[in-house]
Amino acid sequence: MGLFSFQQELAIDLGTANTLIIHNDKVVVNEPSIVAIDARSGKLIAIGEKARQMHGKTHENIKTIRPLRDGVIADFDAAEQMIRGMIKMINKGNKFFTPSLKMVVCIPSGCTEVERRAVRDSSEHAGGRDVYMIYEPMAAAIGIGIDVEAPDGSMVVDIGGGTTEIAVIALGGIVCNQSLRVAGDGFTSDIQAYMRHQHNIKIGERTAEEIKIVVGSAISELDNPPPDFNVRGPNLMTAMPIEIPISYQEIAHCLDKSISKIETAVLSVLEQTPPELYADIVQRGIYLTGGGALLRGLDKRLTDKINIPFLVAEDPLQAVVRGTGIALKNSDKFSFLMR
């Protein structure tokens, strides 16, 4: 192989909350999907974790932007700068030439032609020579070890940051699916609204995210409950600082509406499922992937509601990017999945 024909293969999970990149079967980038930009010159200041630490703390000359909303690109330029910056993290030591890039990027199953085009264009502008796309639920199914080409039905519920992807998969294709714009970000805004209305306390996105991780729950009775979380912030009426302990039961109550929407969407997909595949799903259970799958008691709540066992996948956060990596490595075998 000549020096200039060097090609690098990357599998990218371009998520609303986090972006993960796999190179040579290893997760080499796992950073929050956020960039900090100089408002005057438009130059990139920081990406990923460094930019996340600035979020909500900036002055007028620095803007923090989350380029993706609801699983799709909302800010084209910021998305391109973020992808380019994250690719640079992999090639730190290589200053002489940039390899040509073959990328497989995963996209929500409900995204439109325009949204798909935005992902392709951003990836190409960031240096991708061959850009392929794969649907998130399909990538999640491959990532958790399901044989997607088998004539058996499998159902995956992938709860990410911006979208919840629900899909029934058989014979290498998606039989029926729904992409719901209720997911991790929605849970975070529910917590912010609840703290404002219930406790008169104003909290930022980062604090709400922390509450969700530390005491987040989908049911109000857990076997080993987490201790209460102390929230500090200004009182909305007086602007004086207050501290309030928050229990997991309160969070279960405030997330109830959003989780009910996910339940309704799962039932709606099951309604469209052909009876033979439905029987397979009842027998095998439904797989939960994505960051939302880590919400305490979610599998139990869904199992009780729908009467089909829900199983949280091993390492649900990386299921989609692992599947994208497997599809990239075996691109001949999975070429029919990539568009």
Secondary structure, DSSP 8 states (H G I E B T S, - for coil): --GGG-EEEEEEEE-SSEEEEEETTEEEEEEES-EEEETTT--EEEETHHHHHHTT---TTEEEE--EETTEES-HHHHHHHHHHHHHHHTTT--S---EEEEEEEE-TT--HHHHHHHHHHHHHTTEEEEEEEEHHHHHHHHTT--TTSSS-EEEEEE-SS-EEEEEEETTEEEEEEEES-SHHHHHHHHHHHHHHHH-B---HHHHHHHHHHH-BSSS--SS----EEEEEEBTTT--EEEEEE-HHHHHHHHHHHHHHHHHHHHHHHHHS-HHHHHHHHHH-EEEESGGGGSBTHHHHHHHHHSS-EEE-SSGGGHHHHHHHHHHHTTTTTGGG--
